[in-house]
Amino acid sequence: MTHQPPMPPPSPGFGPPPPQYAAPGPLPGPAPVPGPVPGAVPVPAPAPGPEFLAVDKNNAVVVDASGVAFEMYGITIDLPWPEIRSVHYKAGPNGRTLMVAVVHLDGRVYECVVGAKPRDVLPTWFAQLAWVLGHYRPTGGF
């Protein structure tokens, strides 16, 4: 069995990549700009719109034009809007956390819990999240 060095503690939010995935060093000269691929159909970027972000030292919830993303202890899952059946949220039992759940079209449920420090940020998160979800899901489904 080989000895592996201990993993560094996870950084808050969507920090830099782990050392094994980071670039070995600065690349010489400017990076080449890729040109258009002949015959390729350009994919339009999502229209800019409102965004929601709730983050604590270990977890994060992002809601934007592309969908919902959860990060939990350095593991990220992106759920695009076309794959989302519904989004649910509530305060945790202690009143100090935001609990968000996404129901996938195939019935799987993904959950993320973000600590609200200070506690009075929770009502602000609820108002912002309701507004952003209403923008991207105007017919409900949340």
Z-matrix of the N, CA and C atoms (Angstrom, degrees):
N
C 1 1.452
C 2 1.520 1 108.02
N 3 1.310 2 116.71 1 133.21
C 4 1.454 3 120.25 2 -178.58
C 5 1.519 4 110.15 3 -89.11
N 6 1.312 5 115.39 4 149.79
C 7 1.459 6 120.47 5 178.85
C 8 1.529 7 108.20 6 -88.59
N 9 1.320 8 115.50 7 126.32
C 10 1.451 9 120.62 8 177.79
C 11 1.516 10 108.73 9 -111.26
N 12 1.335 11 116.79 10 142.65
C 13 1.465 12 118.63 11 178.65
C 14 1.527 13 109.12 12 -67.67
N 15 1.341 14 117.45 13 152.15
C 16 1.471 15 119.76 14 -179.87
C 17 1.520 16 110.12 15 -64.94
N 18 1.330 17 114.62 16 149.10
C 19 1.464 18 120.72 17 178.44
C 20 1.523 19 108.91 18 -71.07
N 21 1.333 20 118.01 19 140.55
C 22 1.464 21 119.64 20 176.75
C 23 1.526 22 108.92 21 -70.31
N 24 1.332 23 118.10 22 154.55
C 25 1.467 24 119.18 23 178.12
C 26 1.525 25 109.61 24 -63.26
N 27 1.347 26 117.62 25 147.71
C 28 1.455 27 119.77 26 -178.71
C 29 1.520 28 110.89 27 -65.77
N 30 1.316 29 115.93 28 142.61
C 31 1.455 30 120.36 29 178.03
C 32 1.523 31 108.39 30 -85.07
N 33 1.330 32 118.34 31 153.22
C 34 1.454 33 119.80 32 -179.77
C 35 1.523 34 110.35 33 -69.39
N 36 1.327 35 115.95 34 147.86
C 37 1.461 36 121.04 35 176.44
C 38 1.503 37 113.09 36 69.83
N 39 1.299 38 115.90 37 -147.97
C 40 1.453 39 122.77 38 -175.59
C 41 1.515 40 109.73 39 -103.55
N 42 1.313 41 117.53 40 49.70
C 43 1.457 42 124.45 41 -174.48
C 44 1.512 43 114.89 42 -53.13
N 45 1.318 44 116.44 43 -169.72
C 46 1.462 45 120.84 44 -177.00
C 47 1.524 46 110.72 45 -67.64
N 48 1.322 47 117.24 46 161.06
C 49 1.463 48 119.47 47 179.85
C 50 1.520 49 110.57 48 -67.92
N 51 1.338 50 116.55 49 155.98
C 52 1.457 51 119.38 50 175.93
C 53 1.526 52 110.21 51 -58.60
N 54 1.342 53 117.69 52 154.83
C 55 1.468 54 120.76 53 -175.27
C 56 1.527 55 113.82 54 -54.00
N 57 1.339 56 118.08 55 -35.82
C 58 1.462 57 118.99 56 -177.11
C 59 1.534 58 112.08 57 -68.54
N 60 1.347 59 117.68 58 -16.59
C 61 1.454 60 120.36 59 179.38
C 62 1.525 61 112.97 60 -107.82
N 63 1.310 62 116.85 61 -6.50
C 64 1.460 63 120.71 62 -179.06
C 65 1.525 64 110.03 63 -72.74
N 66 1.306 65 115.82 64 155.64
C 67 1.461 66 121.03 65 177.28
C 68 1.527 67 108.51 66 -63.32
N 69 1.341 68 118.52 67 142.38
C 70 1.452 69 120.71 68 -176.90
C 71 1.519 70 113.34 69 -64.08
N 72 1.269 71 118.71 70 -20.75
C 73 1.455 72 121.54 71 -179.32
C 74 1.514 73 108.33 72 170.74
N 75 1.312 74 116.38 73 179.26
C 76 1.455 75 117.85 74 179.23
C 77 1.532 76 110.77 75 -63.91
N 78 1.317 77 114.07 76 137.64
C 79 1.458 78 119.35 77 178.54
C 80 1.524 79 109.62 78 -80.27
N 81 1.323 80 117.88 79 142.04
C 82 1.465 81 119.06 80 -179.72
C 83 1.524 82 110.41 81 -70.96
N 84 1.320 83 114.84 82 131.61
C 85 1.462 84 120.58 83 175.41
C 86 1.518 85 112.81 84 71.62
N 87 1.334 86 116.82 85 171.93
C 88 1.468 87 120.36 86 179.57
C 89 1.533 88 110.38 87 -71.74
N 90 1.319 89 115.30 88 148.12
C 91 1.464 90 120.58 89 178.68
C 92 1.531 91 108.94 90 -70.49
N 93 1.321 92 116.78 91 141.48
C 94 1.459 93 118.28 92 178.64
C 95 1.525 94 110.36 93 -67.87
N 96 1.306 95 115.19 94 142.55
C 97 1.460 96 121.28 95 178.58
C 98 1.519 97 107.69 96 -91.57
N 99 1.346 98 117.26 97 118.07
C 100 1.458 99 118.08 98 -179.36
C 101 1.526 100 110.88 99 -68.61
N 102 1.290 101 115.64 100 140.51
C 103 1.458 102 120.83 101 177.95
C 104 1.515 103 110.05 102 -90.40
N 105 1.311 104 116.35 103 175.67
C 106 1.458 105 119.23 104 179.87
C 107 1.531 106 110.73 105 -66.94
N 108 1.313 107 115.04 106 142.68
C 109 1.456 108 120.99 107 177.62
C 110 1.526 109 107.52 108 -84.87
N 111 1.344 110 118.00 109 127.05
C 112 1.457 111 119.42 110 -178.64
C 113 1.532 112 111.31 111 -59.33
N 114 1.314 113 116.50 112 131.30
C 115 1.461 114 122.49 113 177.53
C 116 1.516 115 114.49 114 82.67
N 117 1.339 116 117.97 115 -3.08
C 118 1.463 117 120.41 116 -179.65
C 119 1.522 118 109.67 117 -81.18
N 120 1.313 119 114.99 118 142.02
C 121 1.464 120 120.90 119 177.27
C 122 1.525 121 107.04 120 -93.18
N 123 1.334 122 117.36 121 122.15
C 124 1.464 123 118.58 122 -179.07
C 125 1.528 124 110.57 123 -66.69
N 126 1.334 125 115.67 124 138.90
C 127 1.455 126 121.28 125 177.54
C 128 1.520 127 107.61 126 -96.72
N 129 1.334 128 117.34 127 121.74
C 130 1.460 129 118.40 128 -178.71
C 131 1.526 130 111.02 129 -69.17
N 132 1.308 131 115.44 130 142.34
C 133 1.459 132 120.75 131 176.33
C 134 1.522 133 108.36 132 -72.62
N 135 1.332 134 117.49 133 150.78
C 136 1.457 135 118.39 134 177.46
C 137 1.521 136 110.45 135 -57.40
N 138 1.323 137 114.76 136 141.44
C 139 1.459 138 119.34 137 178.88
C 140 1.522 139 108.67 138 -62.61
N 141 1.331 140 116.41 139 140.91
C 142 1.457 141 117.39 140 178.76
C 143 1.521 142 109.72 141 -63.32
N 144 1.276 143 116.09 142 146.27
C 145 1.458 144 120.92 143 -179.94
C 146 1.510 145 109.42 144 -161.43
N 147 1.319 146 116.19 145 -173.47
C 148 1.462 147 118.74 146 -178.31
C 149 1.526 148 111.38 147 -68.49
N 150 1.312 149 115.06 148 155.72
C 151 1.465 150 121.92 149 179.45
C 152 1.515 151 109.27 150 -131.68
N 153 1.314 152 115.41 151 149.68
C 154 1.459 153 121.92 152 174.50
C 155 1.517 154 107.75 153 -123.38
N 156 1.316 155 117.19 154 136.81
C 157 1.459 156 122.53 155 177.79
C 158 1.516 157 108.61 156 -139.87
N 159 1.331 158 115.77 157 124.03
C 160 1.459 159 121.79 158 171.13
C 161 1.526 160 105.63 159 -125.77
N 162 1.319 161 116.38 160 130.99
C 163 1.468 162 119.40 161 -174.87
C 164 1.526 163 109.86 162 -144.33
N 165 1.329 164 115.31 163 142.74
C 166 1.453 165 121.00 164 169.22
C 167 1.527 166 107.41 165 -127.76
N 168 1.324 167 118.17 166 -165.29
C 169 1.469 168 118.29 167 -174.32
C 170 1.527 169 113.43 168 -71.09
N 171 1.327 170 119.29 169 -17.30
C 172 1.464 171 121.36 170 -178.83
C 173 1.523 172 114.90 171 -121.00
N 174 1.315 173 118.32 172 -26.97
C 175 1.463 174 121.77 173 -170.38
C 176 1.519 175 111.78 174 -130.06
N 177 1.343 176 115.09 175 159.62
C 178 1.461 177 120.33 176 178.11
C 179 1.521 178 109.79 177 -151.69
N 180 1.334 179 115.18 178 148.95
C 181 1.461 180 123.20 179 173.40
C 182 1.514 181 106.65 180 -125.80
N 183 1.343 182 116.41 181 129.26
C 184 1.458 183 121.93 182 176.60
C 185 1.519 184 107.95 183 -126.48
N 186 1.324 185 116.39 184 131.00
C 187 1.465 186 122.12 185 174.23
C 188 1.517 187 105.99 186 -125.19
N 189 1.339 188 116.14 187 123.40
C 190 1.457 189 120.26 188 -179.79
C 191 1.521 190 109.79 189 -150.50
N 192 1.315 191 117.20 190 -165.97
C 193 1.462 192 122.13 191 -175.56
C 194 1.522 193 112.62 192 -62.04
N 195 1.323 194 118.61 193 -24.89
C 196 1.458 195 120.28 194 -178.25
C 197 1.519 196 112.65 195 -86.41
N 198 1.319 197 118.61 196 -21.84
C 199 1.456 198 121.44 197 -179.95
C 200 1.517 199 111.17 198 144.31
N 201 1.335 200 115.52 199 -144.39
C 202 1.460 201 122.14 200 -178.69
C 203 1.526 202 108.00 201 -118.78
N 204 1.316 203 115.79 202 136.59
C 205 1.467 204 120.96 203 176.55
C 206 1.516 205 108.53 204 -127.15
N 207 1.333 206 115.54 205 137.69
C 208 1.453 207 122.70 206 174.63
C 209 1.520 208 107.80 207 -116.53
N 210 1.317 209 116.82 208 139.70
C 211 1.458 210 120.95 209 168.32
C 212 1.513 211 106.82 210 -125.56
N 213 1.336 212 115.37 211 125.99
C 214 1.450 213 121.29 212 -179.78
C 215 1.519 214 108.43 213 -131.05
N 216 1.335 215 116.31 214 112.08
C 217 1.456 216 122.33 215 179.22
C 218 1.523 217 111.79 216 51.25
N 219 1.319 218 116.57 217 43.37
C 220 1.462 219 121.48 218 175.56
C 221 1.512 220 115.06 219 88.12
N 222 1.318 221 119.00 220 -5.21
C 223 1.467 222 121.75 221 177.51
C 224 1.522 223 107.96 222 -101.34
N 225 1.321 224 116.25 223 128.34
C 226 1.458 225 121.49 224 -176.14
C 227 1.516 226 110.73 225 -114.11
N 228 1.326 227 115.31 226 140.19
C 229 1.457 228 121.01 227 172.25
C 230 1.522 229 107.21 228 -128.96
N 231 1.333 230 115.06 229 129.15
C 232 1.462 231 121.85 230 177.84
C 233 1.518 232 108.59 231 -107.23
N 234 1.326 233 116.49 232 127.64
C 235 1.458 234 121.98 233 179.53
C 236 1.526 235 107.96 234 -119.96
N 237 1.339 236 117.62 235 104.37
C 238 1.473 237 120.00 236 -179.48
C 239 1.522 238 111.22 237 -71.34
N 240 1.336 239 116.86 238 151.15
C 241 1.460 240 121.86 239 -177.10
C 242 1.534 241 113.74 240 -51.88
N 243 1.340 242 120.34 241 -41.78
C 244 1.467 243 118.54 242 -178.51
C 245 1.537 244 113.47 243 -63.14
N 246 1.342 245 118.82 244 -17.14
C 247 1.464 246 122.00 245 -179.55
C 248 1.528 247 113.01 246 -99.67
N 249 1.338 248 117.36 247 1.48
C 250 1.461 249 121.49 248 -175.37
C 251 1.519 250 110.25 249 -101.62
N 252 1.353 251 115.03 250 125.11
C 253 1.466 252 120.15 251 174.24
C 254 1.523 253 109.72 252 -81.54
N 255 1.347 254 117.23 253 -47.27
C 256 1.463 255 120.19 254 -179.77
C 257 1.526 256 110.34 255 -159.31
N 258 1.331 257 114.39 256 162.16
C 259 1.457 258 122.46 257 178.08
C 260 1.525 259 107.11 258 -127.74
N 261 1.328 260 116.00 259 131.96
C 262 1.464 261 121.80 260 -179.46
C 263 1.517 262 108.65 261 -126.46
N 264 1.341 263 116.16 262 148.54
C 265 1.458 264 119.49 263 177.48
C 266 1.517 265 109.72 264 -151.29
N 267 1.324 266 114.44 265 152.29
C 268 1.459 267 121.24 266 177.34
C 269 1.523 268 108.73 267 -162.97
N 270 1.345 269 114.66 268 169.56
C 271 1.465 270 119.78 269 174.60
C 272 1.522 271 108.27 270 -78.21
N 273 1.322 272 115.84 271 147.35
C 274 1.459 273 120.58 272 176.62
C 275 1.519 274 110.56 273 -69.45
N 276 1.323 275 117.03 274 167.95
C 277 1.464 276 120.70 275 -177.29
C 278 1.529 277 114.03 276 -58.37
N 279 1.315 278 117.29 277 -28.73
C 280 1.463 279 119.88 278 -179.20
C 281 1.532 280 112.56 279 -89.11
N 282 1.337 281 117.41 280 -2.71
C 283 1.461 282 120.57 281 -179.78
C 284 1.509 283 114.41 282 73.29
N 285 1.330 284 117.10 283 11.88
C 286 1.465 285 121.00 284 -177.99
C 287 1.517 286 113.01 285 -119.97
N 288 1.327 287 117.18 286 8.47
C 289 1.465 288 119.90 287 -179.40
C 290 1.518 289 110.27 288 -135.32
N 291 1.322 290 114.62 289 152.01
C 292 1.456 291 123.10 290 171.90
C 293 1.520 292 106.69 291 -101.19
N 294 1.315 293 116.61 292 123.84
C 295 1.461 294 121.79 293 178.38
C 296 1.528 295 107.38 294 -109.20
N 297 1.345 296 116.68 295 122.56
C 298 1.462 297 122.35 296 -179.41
C 299 1.519 298 108.06 297 -121.82
N 300 1.328 299 116.25 298 133.84
C 301 1.459 300 121.66 299 177.32
C 302 1.520 301 108.75 300 -128.27
N 303 1.332 302 115.81 301 138.40
C 304 1.460 303 122.28 302 175.76
C 305 1.523 304 107.19 303 -117.17
N 306 1.337 305 115.71 304 128.63
C 307 1.455 306 120.73 305 175.54
C 308 1.528 307 107.17 306 -98.30
N 309 1.322 308 115.89 307 118.29
C 310 1.466 309 123.03 308 -179.87
C 311 1.521 310 109.07 309 -75.77
N 312 1.321 311 117.31 310 158.72
C 313 1.469 312 121.28 311 179.02
C 314 1.525 313 112.47 312 -57.40
N 315 1.338 314 117.47 313 -30.69
C 316 1.467 315 119.41 314 -179.08
C 317 1.528 316 112.71 315 -85.62
N 318 1.330 317 117.36 316 4.33
C 319 1.459 318 121.42 317 176.37
C 320 1.517 319 115.08 318 98.38
N 321 1.330 320 118.40 319 -12.90
C 322 1.467 321 119.82 320 177.63
C 323 1.526 322 109.79 321 -66.32
N 324 1.320 323 115.46 322 147.93
C 325 1.457 324 121.13 323 179.98
C 326 1.527 325 108.43 324 -118.13
N 327 1.314 326 116.15 325 130.31
C 328 1.459 327 122.91 326 177.51
C 329 1.518 328 107.31 327 -114.31
N 330 1.343 329 116.44 328 135.21
C 331 1.451 330 120.96 329 -176.79
C 332 1.523 331 111.09 330 -129.27
N 333 1.320 332 114.34 331 150.50
C 334 1.461 333 120.53 332 174.88
C 335 1.519 334 107.79 333 -145.58
N 336 1.321 335 116.77 334 139.90
C 337 1.458 336 122.94 335 179.15
C 338 1.521 337 107.69 336 -120.71
N 339 1.335 338 115.83 337 128.70
C 340 1.463 339 122.03 338 -179.22
C 341 1.519 340 108.15 339 -122.01
N 342 1.325 341 116.44 340 128.54
C 343 1.458 342 121.48 341 178.02
C 344 1.511 343 110.96 342 -73.15
N 345 1.329 344 115.57 343 136.34
C 346 1.464 345 121.58 344 179.84
C 347 1.526 346 108.33 345 -102.13
N 348 1.327 347 115.96 346 103.33
C 349 1.456 348 121.16 347 176.48
C 350 1.513 349 107.62 348 -124.18
N 351 1.270 350 119.59 349 121.23
C 352 1.450 351 127.73 350 -4.03
C 353 1.529 352 111.40 351 -71.41
N 354 1.303 353 115.49 352 165.17
C 355 1.461 354 121.62 353 -175.15
C 356 1.526 355 112.39 354 -58.90
N 357 1.332 356 117.72 355 -32.69
C 358 1.468 357 120.02 356 -176.48
C 359 1.526 358 113.50 357 -71.38
N 360 1.332 359 119.00 358 -3.12
C 361 1.462 360 121.03 359 174.94
C 362 1.536 361 110.98 360 -76.63
N 363 1.329 362 117.90 361 -20.13
C 364 1.463 363 121.72 362 -177.07
C 365 1.534 364 113.02 363 -59.42
N 366 1.334 365 120.91 364 -47.71
C 367 1.466 366 119.35 365 177.17
C 368 1.532 367 113.19 366 -60.79
N 369 1.327 368 116.49 367 -33.82
C 370 1.467 369 120.24 368 176.84
C 371 1.517 370 110.14 369 -66.01
N 372 1.338 371 117.20 370 -42.90
C 373 1.462 372 120.88 371 177.31
C 374 1.520 373 110.94 372 -60.77
N 375 1.340 374 116.99 373 -42.70
C 376 1.466 375 119.64 374 179.66
C 377 1.525 376 111.19 375 -59.86
N 378 1.322 377 117.04 376 -45.20
C 379 1.466 378 120.65 377 -179.72
C 380 1.524 379 111.07 378 -63.80
N 381 1.338 380 117.20 379 -45.43
C 382 1.463 381 120.49 380 -179.71
C 383 1.521 382 111.31 381 -65.78
N 384 1.329 383 117.31 382 -43.66
C 385 1.458 384 120.96 383 -178.53
C 386 1.522 385 110.91 384 -64.60
N 387 1.320 386 118.12 385 -42.57
C 388 1.470 387 120.94 386 177.70
C 389 1.530 388 110.60 387 -60.08
N 390 1.324 389 116.79 388 -42.04
C 391 1.462 390 120.33 389 -178.42
C 392 1.530 391 111.16 390 -67.43
N 393 1.336 392 117.16 391 -44.88
C 394 1.468 393 120.71 392 -178.59
C 395 1.531 394 110.22 393 -66.74
N 396 1.338 395 117.81 394 -44.64
C 397 1.470 396 119.60 395 177.70
C 398 1.526 397 110.87 396 -62.64
N 399 1.324 398 117.33 397 -38.27
C 400 1.472 399 120.61 398 176.82
C 401 1.515 400 112.01 399 -63.05
N 402 1.327 401 116.93 400 -30.89
C 403 1.467 402 120.39 401 178.78
C 404 1.529 403 110.77 402 -69.98
N 405 1.335 404 116.42 403 -45.03
C 406 1.472 405 119.93 404 -175.53
C 407 1.519 406 112.80 405 -88.50
N 408 1.315 407 118.81 406 -20.75
C 409 1.465 408 123.10 407 179.48
C 410 1.530 409 108.73 408 -128.20
N 411 1.338 410 118.07 409 64.58
C 412 1.476 411 119.66 410 -173.26
C 413 1.532 412 113.51 411 -64.01
N 414 1.321 413 118.75 412 -22.90
C 415 1.466 414 120.45 413 -179.44
C 416 1.514 415 111.99 414 -89.95
N 417 1.311 416 117.61 415 9.01
C 418 1.470 417 120.62 416 -179.68
C 419 1.518 418 109.72 417 103.74
N 420 1.300 419 115.69 418 -144.46
C 421 1.457 420 119.52 419 -177.44
C 422 1.499 421 111.82 420 77.89
N 423 1.335 422 115.68 421 19.47
C 424 1.461 423 118.79 422 173.74
C 425 1.495 424 107.93 423 -141.74
